[in-house]
Amino acid sequence: MARKLSLIDHLLRFRISQFTNINPSKPFSYFSTLSSPDLIDTSSNYCKEEENCLYFLNSCRSLSQSFQILANSITSGLFRKPSFYGRILKLFSTISDDIDYVMLIFKRIEVPDTFCVNTVIKAYSCSFLPYKAVGLYFEMLQRGNLFPNSFTYPPLFSACAKMGCLSLGQKCHGQALKFGVDGVLPVQNSLIHLYACCGHMGIAEKVYVEMPVRDLVSWNTIVDGFAKVGEMGRAHHVFDAMPERNVVSWNVMITGYLNFGNPGNALKLFREMARIRFSCNDTTLVSVLTACGRSNRLKEGRSVHAVLVRIFLNWSLIIDTAMINMYGKGGRVDVARIIFDRMLIKNLVCWNAMILGYCIHGNPVDGISLYTEMVDKTRVLGDSNVNTNKNIKLNERDKIIPDEVTFIGILCACARKGMLVEGRKYFSQMVDVFHVKPNFAHYWCMANLMANVGLVQEAVNILRNIPVDKDVSPESSLWAGLLGSSRFQGDLILGEQIAKELIEQDPQKFSYYMLLVNIYAVAGKWEEVSRIRDMMKERGIKRVPGSTLEDLKDVVHTIKLGDRYQQITQMALMK
């Protein structure tokens, strides 16, 4: 442990040494004189130093400037003052996304106070290590010389919410009661968020109802809680009752409708937002563009794009990605590609959006070509053959490594084009080269590929032998898709077997009975068609609104139907 702390101290000293001899640009040129012994000898000058240092600390906007301040505060002796080291720690937690920098400074503080601990808890809660925020909190309690306050619990509850750990959250809630801070407004708001994220809206609503005073954050948090669990009716009811709203209020509702499969209502809210001239932000625009893509409202999406071109000179990477998604899903992959090619900076999400646009909604071969281009941009050193090189060395700056989403697109492309050899090759590359653990979607793409080239039994074997640790059970709709492929291949026995399994899983599903009816109709087994129809009448299975041929095509995964089969299907559905 001592060796580790010594190493940390050495790293920090090395980092500081990079800035102590820098000739800083204004307004930080004052720091070149801070380490002068003449200034430190007199108390008046020392106070002047602290005053000026705090001024520059408040003006700091970059990590390099932060290190200049830290270096000079250490050499001048200011860092030893409790009023100063807490501000330095706060600065680094705000400026830097790297929690290690915050911890390097925190460990140099000999006697940290509650303010410092709260700062680190908040930094951990905003990072990918929320469990360390909880660990630091309990360590503070065990020491016995520090006590939490009302600023401790909001980031602590946020960390518990991010972990999805209700038991820890409840334990911390109990301690907030013990220390008498449970009635503080920010603590109550964070409690609503905690219980909502853990799916306990009953407790969240109880906290909300019992609040003597509410602010805009309180209203937004409870609306977001209802939206998170899919209770959009209640969310909208609270939204309508809000005394005031901000852009977060609108975004919560729009995103809620979008996440629970109602892009139409999301767009309706956006139109209302535009009607009253309420300003939107990037989050709003991304949600709206996504809603346009999901609901195939390309015309409305183009209108949003036109507004962006007229009003915004530059927009963010995430908006570009959302537009690529929208145009791709709307069948305008050509427009999506123009946007993609004009982007100066591209991350993996952008590449995936464009690859999926080609593979699912455009020309699958173009998607595979774009994937190859992306892999080439990783600048593989040594062996240029990515398929066989298992020890890829990459330039960190240009590293773009394909992930599970990338390979869903690539395997889908292979399935659409019936590229059996290539599909097997890319599946092996995914596992052996890029070490991506296959999930159910990858296995389903491979099963669909097998079925499309006539290897239906292999497809069934893939789905039935998915490793149990995949944590996703095969869904009926995907088996229904395989049923469509088996029907197209004329495998009556296998198709009948799968259809019966589907009906056993969900005996009230109208579309599954119709799939079995269509199997028998194509095979000319009209007696079986009549028998299934009689069974449906006995069980009270009726067509539900929306059970049309088009909906059936959504269940049956991308199959080619001949004219004769379409006529039979239409006749079967009309009866």
C-alpha positions in Angstrom: 0.0 0.0 0.0 2.8 2.4 0.9 4.5 1.6 -2.4 1.3 2.4 -4.3 0.9 5.7 -2.5 4.5 6.5 -3.2 3.9 5.8 -6.9 0.8 8.0 -7.0 2.8 10.8 -5.3 5.6 10.4 -7.9 3.1 10.5 -10.8 1.5 13.7 -9.4 4.9 15.3 -8.9 5.8 14.4 -12.5 2.6 15.9 -13.8 3.0 19.1 -11.8 6.6 19.4 -13.0 5.4 19.7 -16.5 3.7 23.0 -15.7 6.0 24.7 -13.1 8.4 25.9 -15.8 5.8 26.8 -18.4 5.6 30.3 -19.7 1.9 30.7 -19.2 -0.3 32.8 -21.5 -2.4 35.6 -20.0 -4.3 35.8 -17.7 -2.2 33.1 -16.0 1.1 34.8 -16.4 0.8 36.0 -12.8 1.7 32.5 -11.6 5.2 32.9 -12.8 5.8 35.0 -9.7 3.8 33.0 -7.2 6.7 30.8 -6.1 9.0 33.8 -5.2 10.2 33.5 -1.6 9.9 37.3 -1.2 6.2 37.0 -1.6 5.8 34.3 0.9 7.8 36.0 3.7 5.2 38.7 4.4 1.7 37.9 5.6 0.2 40.7 3.6 1.7 39.5 0.4 0.7 35.9 1.3 -3.0 37.1 1.6 -2.6 38.9 -1.7 -1.3 35.7 -3.3 -4.3 33.7 -2.0 -6.7 36.4 -3.2 -5.2 36.4 -6.7 -4.9 32.7 -6.8 -8.5 32.2 -6.0 -9.4 34.7 -8.7 -7.4 32.8 -11.3 -8.9 29.5 -10.0 -12.4 30.9 -10.6 -11.3 31.9 -14.2 -9.8 28.5 -15.0 -11.3 26.8 -18.1 -8.9 24.0 -19.0 -7.0 21.1 -17.5 -3.6 22.5 -18.3 -4.4 25.8 -16.5 -5.7 23.7 -13.6 -2.3 22.1 -13.3 -0.5 25.4 -13.4 -2.6 26.6 -10.5 -2.0 23.4 -8.6 1.8 23.5 -9.2 2.2 27.0 -8.0 -0.1 26.6 -5.0 2.1 23.7 -3.9 5.3 25.5 -4.4 4.0 28.7 -2.7 2.5 26.8 0.3 -1.1 27.7 -0.4 -2.1 24.1 -1.0 -1.8 23.4 2.7 -4.6 25.8 3.6 -8.0 24.0 4.0 -9.8 26.9 2.4 -7.7 26.4 -0.7 -7.2 22.7 -1.2 -10.9 22.1 -1.2 -11.3 24.6 -4.0 -8.5 23.0 -6.0 -10.2 19.6 -5.6 -13.5 21.0 -6.7 -11.8 22.6 -9.7 -10.3 19.3 -10.9 -13.6 17.4 -10.3 -15.3 19.9 -12.6 -12.7 20.4 -15.3 -11.4 16.9 -15.7 -13.4 13.8 -16.8 -10.5 11.6 -15.4 -11.4 10.6 -11.8 -7.7 9.6 -11.3 -6.6 13.3 -11.2 -9.2 14.0 -8.5 -8.0 11.1 -6.4 -4.3 12.1 -6.9 -5.1 15.4 -5.3 -7.4 14.0 -2.7 -4.7 11.7 -1.4 -2.3 14.6 -1.0 -4.7 16.3 1.5 -3.5 15.3 5.0 -6.8 15.9 6.8 -9.7 16.0 4.3 -12.9 17.6 5.6 -16.5 16.8 4.7 -16.4 19.2 1.8 -13.5 17.3 0.2 -15.2 13.9 0.7 -18.5 15.2 -0.8 -16.5 16.5 -3.8 -15.0 13.1 -4.4 -18.3 11.3 -3.8 -19.9 13.5 -6.5 -17.0 12.9 -8.9 -17.4 9.1 -8.4 -21.2 9.2 -8.8 -20.7 11.0 -12.2 -18.1 8.5 -13.4 -18.2 4.8 -14.4 -17.3 3.9 -10.8 -20.4 4.8 -8.8 -19.8 2.0 -6.3 -16.7 3.8 -5.1 -18.8 6.8 -4.1 -20.8 4.5 -1.8 -17.6 2.9 -0.5 -16.1 6.3 0.3 -19.2 7.3 2.1 -19.1 4.3 4.4 -15.4 4.8 4.9 -16.2 8.4 6.1 -18.7 7.0 8.6 -16.2 4.4 9.9 -13.6 7.0 10.6 -15.9 8.8 13.0 -14.3 12.2 12.7 -16.4 13.3 9.7 -20.2 13.5 9.4 -22.3 13.7 6.2 -24.4 16.7 5.5 -27.2 17.7 3.1 -24.6 17.9 0.3 -23.4 14.3 0.8 -26.7 12.6 -0.1 -27.8 13.8 -3.5 -24.7 12.4 -5.3 -24.7 9.4 -3.0 -28.3 8.6 -4.0 -27.4 9.2 -7.6 -24.6 6.6 -7.3 -27.1 4.1 -5.8 -29.5 4.8 -8.6 -26.9 4.4 -11.3 -26.0 1.0 -9.7 -29.7 0.1 -9.5 -29.1 -1.0 -5.9 -32.3 -0.4 -3.9 -31.0 -2.0 -0.7 -28.0 0.3 -0.5 -30.2 3.3 -1.4 -32.6 2.4 1.4 -29.7 2.1 3.9 -28.4 5.5 2.9 -31.9 6.9 3.1 -32.1 5.7 6.7 -28.9 7.4 7.5 -30.1 10.6 6.0 -33.1 10.4 8.4 -30.6 9.7 11.2 -28.6 12.8 10.4 -31.7 14.9 10.0 -31.2 16.0 6.4 -34.0 14.0 4.8 -36.2 17.1 4.7 -33.8 19.2 2.6 -35.2 19.8 -0.9 -32.2 18.5 -3.0 -32.1 15.4 -0.8 -35.8 14.7 -1.4 -35.4 15.3 -5.1 -32.6 12.8 -5.3 -34.7 10.3 -3.3 -37.4 10.5 -5.9 -34.9 9.9 -8.6 -33.4 6.9 -6.7 -36.7 5.1 -6.1 -37.9 5.8 -9.7 -34.7 4.4 -11.2 -35.1 1.3 -9.1 -38.7 0.9 -10.3 -40.4 1.7 -7.0 -42.6 4.5 -8.1 -44.9 4.0 -5.1 -42.2 5.1 -2.7 -41.0 7.9 -5.1 -44.5 9.2 -5.3 -44.9 9.1 -1.5 -41.7 11.2 -1.1 -43.0 13.6 -3.7 -46.5 14.0 -2.1 -45.1 14.5 1.4 -42.7 17.3 0.2 -43.8 20.6 1.9 -42.1 22.6 -0.9 -41.4 21.6 -4.5 -39.2 23.3 -7.1 -38.9 22.7 -10.8 -36.4 19.8 -10.2 -39.1 18.1 -8.1 -41.7 18.2 -10.8 -39.2 17.1 -13.5 -38.0 14.3 -11.4 -41.4 12.8 -10.7 -42.4 13.2 -14.4 -39.2 11.5 -15.4 -39.9 8.7 -12.9 -43.3 7.9 -14.3 -41.9 8.1 -17.8 -39.1 5.7 -16.9 -41.6 3.0 -15.9 -43.8 3.6 -18.9 -46.7 5.3 -17.0 -47.0 8.0 -19.7 -50.6 8.8 -18.8 -49.6 9.8 -15.2 -46.5 11.5 -16.5 -48.5 13.6 -18.9 -51.0 14.4 -16.1 -48.3 15.8 -13.9 -46.7 17.5 -16.8 -50.0 19.3 -17.6 -50.2 20.4 -13.9 -46.7 21.9 -13.7 -46.7 25.6 -12.7 -43.7 26.2 -14.9 -41.6 24.1 -17.4 -38.1 24.2 -18.8 -36.6 22.4 -21.7 -35.8 19.4 -19.4 -39.6 19.0 -18.8 -40.4 18.8 -22.5 -37.4 16.5 -23.2 -38.5 14.0 -20.4 -41.9 13.7 -22.0 -40.8 13.5 -25.6 -38.1 10.9 -24.7 -40.6 9.0 -22.6 -43.1 8.6 -25.4 -40.2 7.7 -27.8 -38.8 5.0 -25.5 -42.2 3.3 -25.0 -43.0 3.0 -28.7 -45.1 6.1 -29.3 -43.1 8.4 -31.6 -46.3 10.0 -32.8 -47.0 11.5 -29.4 -43.4 12.5 -29.1 -43.7 14.5 -32.3 -47.0 15.9 -31.3 -45.4 17.3 -28.1 -42.5 18.8 -30.2 -45.0 20.5 -32.5 -46.7 22.0 -29.4 -43.3 23.1 -28.1 -42.6 24.8 -31.4 -46.1 26.4 -31.4 -45.5 28.2 -28.2 -42.0 29.1 -29.3 -40.3 27.2 -26.5 -36.5 26.9 -27.1 -35.2 23.4 -27.6 -31.7 21.9 -27.2 -29.6 19.1 -28.7 -31.5 16.4 -26.6 -34.8 17.6 -28.0 -33.6 17.6 -31.6 -32.1 14.1 -31.3 -35.3 12.7 -29.8 -37.4 14.3 -32.6 -35.1 13.1 -35.4 -35.2 9.6 -33.8 -39.0 9.8 -33.6 -39.2 10.7 -37.3 -37.0 7.8 -38.2 -39.0 5.3 -36.1 -42.4 6.5 -37.4 -41.2 6.8 -41.0 -42.1 10.6 -41.0 -39.2 11.5 -43.3 -41.0 14.7 -44.5 -41.1 16.1 -40.9 -37.6 15.0 -40.3 -36.4 16.9 -43.4 -38.2 20.0 -42.0 -36.2 19.7 -38.7 -33.0 19.3 -40.8 -33.9 22.4 -42.8 -34.4 24.4 -39.6 -31.0 23.2 -38.3 -29.3 24.3 -41.6 -31.0 27.8 -41.4 -30.5 28.5 -37.7 -27.4 26.6 -36.5 -24.1 27.1 -38.1 -22.6 24.1 -36.4 -24.4 21.3 -34.5 -23.1 18.4 -32.4 -21.9 15.0 -33.4 -25.0 13.4 -31.8 -27.4 15.4 -34.0 -25.4 14.3 -37.1 -25.7 10.7 -35.9 -29.5 11.1 -35.3 -29.9 12.4 -38.9 -28.0 9.5 -40.3 -30.3 7.2 -38.4 -33.4 9.0 -39.5 -32.5 9.1 -43.2 -31.3 5.5 -43.1 -34.6 4.2 -41.6 -36.5 6.3 -44.1 -34.9 4.6 -47.0 -32.8 7.7 -48.0 -29.4 6.1 -47.3 -27.9 8.3 -50.0 -28.7 11.4 -48.0 -27.4 9.7 -44.8 -24.1 9.0 -46.6 -23.8 12.7 -47.7 -24.1 13.8 -44.0 -21.7 11.0 -42.9 -19.1 12.0 -45.5 -19.3 15.7 -44.5 -18.6 14.9 -40.8 -15.1 16.0 -39.7 -15.2 13.9 -36.6 -16.7 10.4 -36.5 -17.0 8.1 -33.5 -18.1 4.4 -33.4 -21.8 5.4 -33.0 -21.7 7.4 -36.3 -20.0 4.5 -38.1 -22.6 2.0 -36.7 -25.5 4.2 -37.7 -24.3 4.4 -41.3 -23.4 0.7 -41.4 -26.8 -0.3 -40.1 -28.5 2.1 -42.5 -26.9 0.2 -45.4 -27.2 -3.3 -44.0 -30.9 -3.1 -42.9 -32.4 -0.4 -45.1 -30.1 -0.1 -48.1 -27.6 -2.1 -50.0 -26.1 -4.7 -47.6 -22.9 -4.9 -49.7 -22.3 -1.2 -49.2 -22.6 -1.7 -45.5 -20.0 -4.5 -45.5 -17.7 -2.2 -47.6 -18.1 0.6 -45.1 -17.3 -1.8 -42.2 -14.1 -2.8 -44.0 -13.2 0.9 -44.4 -13.9 1.5 -40.7 -11.6 -1.4 -39.7 -8.9 -0.1 -42.0 -9.0 3.2 -40.2 -7.9 1.6 -37.0 -4.4 1.5 -38.6 -3.6 -2.1 -37.8 0.1 -2.5 -37.3 2.0 -5.5 -38.4 -0.2 -8.1 -40.2 -2.8 -6.2 -42.2 -5.1 -9.1 -42.4 -7.6 -8.4 -39.7 -9.3 -11.8 -40.0 -6.2 -13.7 -38.7 -4.4 -11.1 -36.5 -5.5 -11.7 -32.9 -3.1 -9.2 -31.4 -4.2 -5.9 -32.9 -2.0 -2.9 -32.1 -3.7 0.4 -32.7 -3.0 4.0 -32.8 -5.0 5.2 -29.7 -6.0 8.4 -31.4 -7.6 6.7 -34.4 -8.9 3.6 -32.7 -12.4 2.6 -33.9 -13.1 -0.9 -32.8 -16.3 -2.6 -34.0 -18.7 -3.6 -31.2 -21.8 -5.9 -30.9 -24.0 -3.3 -32.7 -21.6 -3.2 -35.7 -21.8 -7.0 -36.1 -25.5 -7.1 -35.8 -25.6 -5.0 -38.9 -22.9 -7.0 -40.7 -24.6 -10.4 -39.9 -28.0 -9.0 -40.9 -26.4 -7.9 -44.2 -25.1 -11.4 -44.8 -28.6 -12.9 -43.9 -30.3 -10.5 -46.4 -28.0 -11.4 -49.2 -27.7 -15.1 -48.3 -23.9 -14.8 -47.9 -23.3 -18.0 -45.9 -19.5 -18.1 -46.2 -19.1 -14.4 -45.4 -21.5 -14.6 -42.5 -19.6 -17.4 -40.9 -16.3 -15.5 -41.5 -17.6 -12.3 -39.8 -19.1 -14.2 -36.9 -15.7 -15.8 -36.2 -14.0 -12.5 -36.6 -16.3 -10.9 -34.1 -15.5 -13.6 -31.5 -11.8 -14.4 -32.2 -10.4 -11.0 -33.3 -12.5 -8.4 -31.7 -13.5 -10.5 -28.6 -17.2 -9.5 -28.8 -19.3 -11.8 -26.9 -22.3 -13.0 -29.0 -25.7 -12.1 -27.8 -29.1 -13.4 -28.9 -29.3 -10.9 -31.8 -26.1 -12.3 -33.3 -27.3 -15.9 -33.0 -30.7 -14.9 -34.5 -28.9 -13.3 -37.5 -27.0 -16.5 -38.0 -30.1 -18.6 -37.7 -31.9 -16.3 -40.2 -28.9 -16.6 -42.6 -29.1 -20.4 -42.4 -32.8 -20.4 -43.0 -32.5 -18.1 -46.0 -30.0 -20.4 -47.7 -32.2 -23.5 -47.0 -30.3 -24.8 -43.9 -33.5 -24.6 -41.8 -32.6 -27.4 -39.4 -29.2 -25.7 -38.7 -31.1 -22.5 -38.0 -33.4 -24.3 -35.5 -30.3 -25.9 -33.8 -28.7 -22.5 -33.4 -31.7 -21.0 -31.6 -32.2 -24.0 -29.5 -28.6 -24.3 -28.4 -27.9 -20.7 -27.5 -25.8 -20.8 -24.3 -27.8 -20.2 -21.2 -25.5 -17.3 -20.1 -26.8 -15.1 -22.9 -29.3 -13.7 -20.4 -31.9 -13.3 -23.1 -34.4 -15.9 -23.8 -35.5 -16.5 -27.4 -38.6 -14.3 -28.1 -41.7 -15.7 -29.8 -41.6 -13.1 -32.5 -38.1 -14.2 -33.6 -39.3 -17.9 -33.7 -42.2 -16.6 -35.8 -39.6 -15.1 -38.2 -37.9 -18.4 -38.5 -41.3 -19.9 -39.2 -41.6 -17.6 -42.2 -38.3 -18.7 -43.5 -39.2 -22.4 -43.1 -42.5 -21.8 -44.8 -40.8 -20.2 -47.8 -38.5 -23.2 -48.0 -41.4 -25.5 -48.0 -40.4 -27.4 -44.9 -43.9 -28.3 -43.8 -42.9 -30.6 -40.9 -40.5 -28.1 -39.3 -42.8 -25.2 -39.9 -45.7 -27.0 -38.3 -43.5 -27.9 -35.3 -42.3 -24.3 -34.7 -45.9 -22.9 -35.1 -47.3 -25.3 -32.5 -44.5 -24.3 -30.1 -45.4 -20.7 -30.6 -49.1 -21.4 -29.9 -48.1 -23.2 -26.7 -46.0 -20.2 -25.6 -48.9 -17.8 -26.2 -52.3 -19.5 -26.8 -54.0 -16.1 -27.3 -51.8 -14.7 -30.0 -53.9 -14.3 -33.2 -50.9 -13.9 -35.6 -49.4 -17.3 -34.5 -52.6 -19.2 -35.4 -52.6 -17.3 -38.8 -49.0 -18.4 -39.4 -50.0 -22.0 -39.0 -53.1 -21.5 -41.2 -50.8 -20.1 -43.9 -48.4 -23.0 -43.6 -51.2 -25.4 -44.3 -52.7 -23.2 -47.0 -49.5 -23.1 -49.0 -49.2 -27.0 -48.6 -52.8 -27.3 -49.8 -53.9 -29.0 -46.6 -57.3 -27.3 -46.4 -58.7 -29.7 -43.8 -56.0 -28.6 -41.4 -56.8 -25.0 -42.3 -60.5 -25.6 -41.3 -59.4 -27.4 -38.1 -57.2 -24.5 -37.0 -60.0 -22.1 -37.7 -62.4 -24.1 -35.6 -59.8 -24.3 -32.8 -59.6 -20.5 -32.9 -63.4 -20.1 -32.6 -63.5 -22.5 -29.7 -60.7 -20.6 -27.9 -62.2 -17.3 -28.7 -59.2 -16.1 -30.7 -60.3 -13.1 -32.7 -58.4 -10.7 -35.0 -57.3 -7.7 -33.0 -57.2 -4.2 -34.6 -54.1 -4.0 -36.7 -53.8 -7.7 -37.5 -53.5 -7.1 -41.2 -51.2 -8.5 -43.9 -48.7 -5.7 -43.3 -48.6 -6.5 -39.6 -48.1 -10.2 -40.4 -45.1 -9.2 -42.6 -43.6 -7.5 -39.5 -43.8 -10.7 -37.6 -42.5 -12.9 -40.5 -38.9 -11.8 -41.0 -38.1 -10.6 -44.6 -39.3 -13.4 -46.8 -40.0 -13.3 -50.6 -43.5 -14.2 -51.5 -44.8 -15.3 -54.9 -48.0 -14.0 -56.4 -49.9 -17.3 -55.6 -48.8 -17.2 -52.0 -49.9 -13.6 -51.6 -53.4 -14.4 -52.9 -53.8 -17.4 -50.5 -52.6 -15.3 -47.6 -55.0 -12.5 -48.3 -57.9 -14.9 -48.6 -56.9 -16.5 -45.3 -56.7 -13.2 -43.5 -60.0 -11.9 -44.9 -62.0 -14.9 -43.6 
